[in-house]
Amino acid sequence: MRMKPESLYADFFGLSERPFTLLPDPAFLYWSKAHRSAYTILDYGIFSRAPITVVTGEIGSGKTTLVQHLLGNTDETITIGLISNAQGGRGELLQWVLNALSVEVSNDSTYVQKFQILQDFLIAEYAADRRVVLIFDEAQNLSAEGLEELRMLTNINANKDELIQLILVGQPELRDVIRSPNMKQLAQRVAASFHIPAMDADTVAHYIRHRLQSVGGNGGEFTDTACRMVHEHTGGVPRLVNQFCDIAMVYAWSREQKIVTEETLQSVLDDGLFFAATMSPEEDDAT
């Protein structure tokens, strides 16, 4: 019988599923101090009616997982839309916004007509005492023209209240773009921001044990020295930690070892199966 992917080594370790999968999953969310601070900023941005909130972090730092947790914990007083990897110029971005909010428009509508439809929708939501929040994930992909178009959306207001709030989530270069001289007006609309740093060695150890305990483990499946070695070769980036630990558990399983040790990790490195360990942080950012 062919083994299911989720049971690859889980049964051997007495786990309900693999603890180190790569897909963002709020069920595994580890509340490090940095992630708790980032989520607090997201919450603050929404409930203070901040025009624009910005959260940045390296690739794989847990930004999308935080966004998914936010989406799963908003109440009926908030109309929220998520846009991932939006690209395009004037008009195309507005269409992304309308789609995210499930606002229907005819294909032959002009830009002005689309903008009016959006404005009418926002006014109706405001009248119903619902605030509208748009989240742009991977916002570093937006062009300067696109960011300026979004800034214009935040000019729509009523009774001094913002009718639409934006949350921009992206890689560190997003901050650089917003801070550039030609983005001064956009930067002035950013009322809350936070950068998620990489995890330090102690946080990586807690993160590994949290993931293991979330699926029925005791957290001791990795030795202390193994946890430190994981940090050393991943730089504390959660996605890379997951990659390294997942391969290491496969190795331990294949050798019928219940504990992942420093030697287990070294075998993974020696066999060249953890490719990211050979990359510098700059190279990783470029992927």
C-alpha positions as CSV (number, residue, x, y, z in Angstrom):
1,M,0.0,0.0,0.0
2,R,1.3,3.4,-0.9
3,M,2.0,5.6,2.1
4,K,0.1,8.9,2.2
5,P,2.4,12.0,2.1
6,E,1.2,13.2,5.5
7,S,2.1,9.9,7.0
8,L,5.6,9.8,5.6
9,Y,7.3,9.7,9.0
10,A,4.5,10.8,11.3
11,D,3.4,7.3,12.4
12,F,7.0,6.3,13.3
13,F,7.3,9.3,15.6
14,G,3.8,8.9,17.0
15,L,2.6,12.2,15.4
16,S,-0.8,12.9,13.9
17,E,0.7,14.5,10.9
18,R,4.0,16.0,9.6
19,P,4.8,19.0,11.8
20,F,7.1,20.8,9.3
21,T,5.1,21.3,6.1
22,L,5.8,24.3,3.9
23,L,2.3,25.6,3.3
24,P,1.1,28.4,5.6
25,D,-1.2,27.0,8.2
26,P,-2.7,29.1,11.0
27,A,-3.1,25.9,13.1
28,F,0.7,25.8,13.5
29,L,1.1,29.5,14.2
30,Y,3.9,30.1,16.7
31,W,3.5,33.3,18.6
32,S,7.0,34.5,18.9
33,K,7.4,38.0,20.4
34,A,7.9,39.4,16.9
35,H,4.8,37.7,15.4
36,R,2.7,38.8,18.3
37,S,3.9,42.3,17.8
38,A,3.2,42.1,14.1
39,Y,-0.3,40.9,14.7
40,T,-0.9,43.6,17.3
41,I,0.0,46.2,14.7
42,L,-2.4,44.6,12.2
43,D,-5.2,44.7,14.8
44,Y,-4.3,48.3,15.8
45,G,-4.3,49.3,12.1
46,I,-7.8,48.0,11.6
47,F,-9.5,49.2,14.7
48,S,-7.8,52.6,14.7
49,R,-9.0,53.1,11.1
50,A,-5.4,53.6,10.0
51,P,-5.4,54.5,6.2
52,I,-2.4,52.2,5.5
53,T,-0.7,49.6,7.7
54,V,2.5,47.9,6.5
55,V,4.0,44.6,7.7
56,T,7.2,43.3,6.2
57,G,9.5,40.4,6.6
58,E,11.9,38.1,4.7
59,I,10.6,35.3,2.4
60,G,9.1,32.6,4.6
61,S,9.0,34.7,7.8
62,G,5.4,33.9,8.5
63,K,3.7,36.9,7.1
64,T,1.1,35.0,5.1
65,T,0.3,32.8,8.1
66,L,-0.4,35.9,10.1
67,V,-2.7,37.2,7.4
68,Q,-4.6,33.9,7.3
69,H,-5.0,34.0,11.0
70,L,-6.4,37.6,10.7
71,L,-8.8,36.5,8.0
72,G,-10.1,33.7,10.3
73,N,-10.6,36.0,13.3
74,T,-12.5,39.0,11.9
75,D,-16.2,39.6,12.8
76,E,-19.2,40.6,10.7
77,T,-18.5,44.4,11.3
78,I,-15.5,44.1,8.9
79,T,-15.7,43.5,5.2
80,I,-12.3,42.2,4.2
81,G,-10.7,41.4,0.9
82,L,-7.4,39.6,0.2
83,I,-5.3,40.3,-2.9
84,S,-2.1,38.3,-3.5
85,N,0.6,39.1,-6.1
86,A,-1.5,41.9,-7.7
87,Q,0.2,43.4,-10.7
88,G,-0.8,45.7,-13.5
89,G,-1.3,49.4,-14.1
90,R,-4.1,51.9,-13.7
91,G,-7.5,50.2,-14.1
92,E,-6.2,46.7,-13.6
93,L,-5.5,47.2,-10.0
94,L,-8.9,48.7,-9.5
95,Q,-10.4,45.6,-11.0
96,W,-8.4,43.5,-8.5
97,V,-9.9,45.5,-5.7
98,L,-13.4,45.1,-6.9
99,N,-12.9,41.3,-7.4
100,A,-11.5,41.0,-3.8
101,L,-14.6,42.7,-2.4
102,S,-17.0,40.6,-4.6
103,V,-18.3,43.8,-6.3
104,E,-19.6,43.0,-9.8
105,V,-19.0,45.3,-12.7
106,S,-19.6,44.9,-16.4
107,N,-16.6,44.1,-18.6
108,D,-17.1,47.2,-20.7
109,S,-17.1,49.6,-17.7
110,T,-14.7,52.5,-17.9
111,Y,-12.2,53.3,-15.1
112,V,-14.4,56.2,-14.0
113,Q,-17.4,54.0,-13.8
114,K,-15.5,51.3,-11.9
115,F,-14.2,53.9,-9.4
116,Q,-17.8,55.2,-8.9
117,I,-19.1,51.7,-8.3
118,L,-16.4,51.1,-5.7
119,Q,-17.1,54.4,-4.0
120,D,-20.8,53.6,-3.9
121,F,-20.0,50.2,-2.3
122,L,-17.8,51.8,0.3
123,I,-20.4,54.4,1.2
124,A,-23.1,51.6,1.6
125,E,-20.8,49.6,3.8
126,Y,-20.1,52.6,5.9
127,A,-23.8,53.3,6.3
128,A,-24.2,49.7,7.4
129,D,-21.5,50.3,10.1
130,R,-19.0,48.0,8.4
131,R,-15.4,49.0,7.8
132,V,-13.7,47.8,4.6
133,V,-10.2,46.4,4.8
134,L,-8.1,45.4,1.8
135,I,-5.0,43.2,2.4
136,F,-2.3,43.1,-0.3
137,D,0.0,40.1,0.2
138,E,3.3,40.2,-1.6
139,A,2.8,43.9,-2.0
140,Q,6.4,44.4,-3.0
141,N,5.3,43.3,-6.5
142,L,3.2,46.5,-6.8
143,S,4.6,49.1,-9.1
144,A,5.1,52.7,-8.0
145,E,2.1,53.6,-10.2
146,G,0.1,50.9,-8.4
147,L,1.0,52.1,-5.0
148,E,0.0,55.6,-5.9
149,E,-3.3,54.3,-7.1
150,L,-3.9,52.6,-3.8
151,R,-3.0,55.8,-2.0
152,M,-5.7,57.6,-3.9
153,L,-8.2,55.1,-2.7
154,T,-7.5,56.1,0.9
155,N,-8.7,59.6,0.0
156,I,-12.3,58.3,-0.1
157,N,-13.7,59.3,3.3
158,A,-16.9,60.4,5.1
159,N,-17.3,62.4,8.3
160,K,-13.5,62.3,8.8
161,D,-13.6,58.4,8.8
162,E,-11.7,56.3,6.3
163,L,-14.0,54.4,4.0
164,I,-11.3,51.9,3.0
165,Q,-8.2,50.8,4.9
166,L,-5.2,49.1,3.3
167,I,-2.8,46.5,4.8
168,L,0.3,46.1,2.7
169,V,2.3,42.9,3.5
170,G,5.5,42.1,1.7
171,Q,9.2,41.6,1.6
172,P,11.7,44.2,3.0
173,E,12.1,46.0,-0.3
174,L,8.5,47.2,0.1
175,R,9.7,49.5,2.9
176,D,12.4,50.8,0.7
177,V,10.0,51.7,-2.0
178,I,7.6,53.4,0.4
179,R,10.5,55.4,1.9
180,S,11.7,56.6,-1.5
181,P,11.4,60.4,-2.2
182,N,8.7,59.9,-4.9
183,M,6.5,58.0,-2.4
184,K,6.4,60.7,0.2
185,Q,2.6,61.1,0.0
186,L,2.1,57.4,0.4
187,A,4.5,57.2,3.4
188,Q,2.5,60.0,5.1
189,R,-0.6,57.8,5.0
190,V,1.1,54.9,6.7
191,A,-0.1,55.0,10.3
192,A,1.3,51.7,11.5
193,S,4.1,49.5,10.4
194,F,6.2,46.5,11.7
195,H,9.1,44.4,10.3
196,I,9.3,40.8,11.3
197,P,12.9,39.9,12.0
198,A,14.4,36.4,11.7
199,M,14.2,34.2,14.8
200,D,17.1,34.0,17.2
201,A,18.5,30.6,18.3
202,D,16.3,30.3,21.4
203,T,13.2,31.2,19.4
204,V,14.0,28.6,16.8
205,A,14.3,25.9,19.5
206,H,10.9,27.0,20.9
207,Y,9.4,27.1,17.4
208,I,10.6,23.5,16.6
209,R,9.2,22.2,19.9
210,H,5.9,24.0,19.3
211,R,5.5,22.5,15.9
212,L,6.2,19.0,17.3
213,Q,3.8,19.4,20.2
214,S,1.1,20.7,17.9
215,V,0.9,17.2,16.3
216,G,1.2,15.1,19.4
217,G,5.0,15.1,19.9
218,N,6.8,15.8,23.2
219,G,9.1,18.4,21.7
220,G,12.2,16.3,22.5
221,E,12.4,14.8,19.0
222,F,15.2,17.3,18.3
223,T,18.1,17.6,20.7
224,D,19.2,21.0,21.9
225,T,22.4,21.0,19.8
226,A,20.3,20.0,16.8
227,C,18.0,23.0,17.3
228,R,21.0,25.3,17.5
229,M,22.4,23.8,14.3
230,V,19.0,24.3,12.6
231,H,19.2,28.0,13.5
232,E,22.8,28.2,12.3
233,H,22.0,26.9,8.8
234,T,18.6,28.6,8.3
235,G,19.2,32.0,9.7
236,G,16.0,31.7,11.8
237,V,13.7,32.0,8.8
238,P,10.6,29.8,9.6
239,R,10.1,28.4,6.1
240,L,13.8,27.3,6.0
241,V,13.5,25.8,9.5
242,N,10.6,23.8,8.2
243,Q,12.5,22.6,5.2
244,F,15.5,21.5,7.1
245,C,13.6,19.8,9.9
246,D,11.3,18.0,7.6
247,I,14.2,16.4,5.7
248,A,16.0,15.7,9.0
249,M,12.9,13.7,10.3
250,V,12.8,11.7,7.0
251,Y,16.5,10.8,7.6
252,A,15.9,9.9,11.2
253,W,12.9,7.7,10.2
254,S,14.9,6.0,7.5
255,R,17.5,5.1,10.1
256,E,14.9,4.1,12.7
257,Q,16.1,6.8,15.0
258,K,13.5,8.4,17.3
259,I,15.7,11.5,17.9
260,V,17.1,14.0,15.4
261,T,20.6,14.8,16.4
262,E,23.4,17.0,15.2
263,E,24.7,14.0,13.2
264,T,21.4,13.5,11.5
265,L,21.4,17.1,10.3
266,Q,25.0,16.9,9.2
267,S,24.0,13.9,7.0
268,V,21.4,16.0,5.4
269,L,23.9,18.7,4.7
270,D,26.6,16.3,3.5
271,D,24.1,14.8,1.0
272,G,23.2,18.2,-0.3
273,L,19.5,17.9,0.3
274,F,19.0,21.1,2.1
275,F,19.8,23.5,-0.8
276,A,19.1,26.7,1.1
277,A,22.0,26.0,3.5
278,T,24.4,26.8,0.6
279,M,22.7,30.2,0.0
280,S,23.5,33.5,1.5
281,P,20.6,35.6,2.8
282,E,21.0,37.9,-0.2
283,E,20.7,34.9,-2.6
284,D,17.6,33.7,-0.7
285,D,16.0,37.1,-1.0
286,A,16.4,36.9,-4.8
287,T,14.4,33.7,-5.2
